[in-house]
Every structure is written in structure tokens, then in C-alpha cells.
Amino acid sequence: MMGHHEPIRRSNHGSTTPASEIPDKLYFRIGEVARLCEVPAYVLRFWESEFPQLKPNKGGTGQRLYRRRDVEMALRVKTLLYDEGYTIPGARQVLKSEFRLKEPQLALPGADLPASDAKQLRGLRRELQSIATLLARPMDKIPGAPKSAATPVHTIRTPRRAPARGESPDIPFDTTE
């Protein structure tokens, strides 16, 4: 019995352009990518809506500009769908798992550190926590802080608004003249 995201068929549906045959340029237009992938442009636009990994930039004119990694991703999508026979949800799952494998995994703090480094990090953490506690206290409660520091030096005032066109200023004046 086949798994939920297993390929339906394994056949060689046609020649797939190897990544080494992608021209060495910064950006590709959708027509160029369609030729490289041997699919119509509307298929690429559909794949963009189905695969979050395939996101070409759009230039100032709104035209799609694919980078080399986008072209490689489009070729990978084509291979999964046409050559390996995955369904769209299955191909999406494969790409998601491949992306997870490429992401560097962060080690848990202190997992593979020598004892001296772990001890140094714990000391640094304690020191940072004491600084955070100190900063959270009001200035007048900190020992050794000058008493004048408890009162604010500068007061913040809201700026006065200039009268709008046609609006009279808030200056009282005598109209009896």
C-alpha cells in the first residue's frame, strides 16, 4: 500500500534541464524559465500559488523576475510532479521536508559545550539577570544613585499645532476697533 505522499508513478516524462545548464545570469523572465522547465508560463504562475518556496521577485513593471534559486526550485517542482509522479500536496510535503533538512539546527544551550564554557555562560547569565533587575528598579531605590536623579531633568511637552489655513489662531484679540 502506498503512503499518503508517495509518488503515484515513477517514469521519465521528458528531459529535465540540469541545474548546471541554467545560464549564469542574475534574473530570468518567466518566458525564459518556461523554456528551461519545458512548461507553459501559466503552469509556472500556478506553481507559484501552490508552492510557497517558489516566489520570484516582481520588478517595477510587475514582471516576474526569477533568480537562479527560483529556476532551480521550478525545475525541482517539475521533477517531483512530472518525473516522480507526486501529487501537488505530496510534492509540497517533499519540498517542505527538504527545506527542513537544509536549515541549520540550533543546538540547545549547553548541550555540546565543554564544562568550562557552560560554567562561563551560566555566570554571564547571572550577571545579565542582575543587571536587568537593577534596571527594573526606580532610580531613587538604587544605592549610590544621586538623589537629584529621582526627579526628571527634562519635561516633555507636546508641540503646539500651527493653525490650519483659514483657521484663526488661539490668540485673543479685541474686535471693538
Secondary structure, DSSP 8 states (H G I E B T S, - for coil): ---TTS-S-----S----GGGS-S-S-EEHHHHHHHHTS-HHHHHHHHHH-TT---EE-TTS-EEE-HHHHHHHHHHHIIIIIS---HHHHHHHHHHHHHHHS-----TTSS--HHHHHHHHHHHHHHHHHHHHHHS-GGGSTT--GGGGS-SS----------TT---S-------
